[in-house]
């Protein structure tokens, strides 16, 4: 979603919920659905897809009243649903964002990995609130927006303008994990 700034901190995020998420994720979960890992410059990432489109080719017009009929809860959604509901509750109670529908997934970037700079395109990406909640991060992990590096701390909820050039550089020897939402109002 177009913002007048590259990103903004929306609110604090419950550290106990972050711990609950970390304690729930199992290594095998990263290998259940690998379709997102094969997109463009995401080959150094892994995802746990929870609520997502079943077919991108069918998403052409968010003005269509039935646009979200192609969103589905994926295999691991039930395992994480109570955590996702808690996260969404925090976002809606602490911000002015109203959730009509959403996509969500965990994304991790390998140690010393990069997501090359790119712009998100397509109606379904350009019209959402793109939310990042750092779960595991390090000062050496930099989010890059239009060539400027930022470190996003755990315990905060971030929204950024995904229509700007952006990427990630994990200069640490550990995985970086974010919970990500596309929230549609």
Secondary structure as the mmCIF struct_conf table of DSSP 4:
data_model
#
loop_
_struct_conf.conf_type_id
_struct_conf.id
_struct_conf.beg_label_comp_id
_struct_conf.beg_label_asym_id
_struct_conf.beg_label_seq_id
_struct_conf.end_label_comp_id
_struct_conf.end_label_asym_id
_struct_conf.end_label_seq_id
BEND BEND1 UNK A 4 UNK A 6
STRN STRN1 UNK A 7 UNK A 12
HELX_RH_AL_P HELX_RH_AL_P1 UNK A 15 UNK A 24
HELX_RH_3T_P HELX_RH_3T_P1 UNK A 27 UNK A 31
BEND BEND2 UNK A 32 UNK A 32
TURN_TY1_P TURN_TY1_P1 UNK A 35 UNK A 35
HELX_RH_3T_P HELX_RH_3T_P2 UNK A 36 UNK A 38
BEND BEND3 UNK A 39 UNK A 39
TURN_TY1_P TURN_TY1_P2 UNK A 40 UNK A 41
TURN_TY1_P TURN_TY1_P3 UNK A 43 UNK A 44
STRN STRN2 UNK A 45 UNK A 53
BEND BEND4 UNK A 54 UNK A 54
HELX_RH_3T_P HELX_RH_3T_P3 UNK A 56 UNK A 58
TURN_TY1_P TURN_TY1_P4 UNK A 62 UNK A 63
BEND BEND5 UNK A 64 UNK A 64
TURN_TY1_P TURN_TY1_P5 UNK A 65 UNK A 66
HELX_RH_3T_P HELX_RH_3T_P4 UNK A 67 UNK A 70
STRN STRN3 UNK A 71 UNK A 73
TURN_TY1_P TURN_TY1_P6 UNK A 75 UNK A 76
HELX_RH_AL_P HELX_RH_AL_P2 UNK A 77 UNK A 94
BEND BEND6 UNK A 95 UNK A 96
BEND BEND7 UNK A 100 UNK A 100
STRN STRN4 UNK A 101 UNK A 109
TURN_TY1_P TURN_TY1_P7 UNK A 111 UNK A 112
STRN STRN5 UNK A 114 UNK A 118
BEND BEND8 UNK A 122 UNK A 122
HELX_RH_AL_P HELX_RH_AL_P3 UNK A 123 UNK A 126
TURN_TY1_P TURN_TY1_P8 UNK A 127 UNK A 127
BEND BEND9 UNK A 128 UNK A 128
STRN STRN6 UNK A 129 UNK A 136
TURN_TY1_P TURN_TY1_P9 UNK A 139 UNK A 140
STRN STRN7 UNK A 141 UNK A 145
TURN_TY1_P TURN_TY1_P10 UNK A 146 UNK A 147
STRN STRN8 UNK A 148 UNK A 150
TURN_TY1_P TURN_TY1_P11 UNK A 154 UNK A 155
STRN STRN9 UNK A 156 UNK A 160
TURN_TY1_P TURN_TY1_P12 UNK A 162 UNK A 163
BEND BEND10 UNK A 164 UNK A 164
STRN STRN10 UNK A 166 UNK A 170
BEND BEND11 UNK A 172 UNK A 174
STRN STRN11 UNK A 176 UNK A 184
#
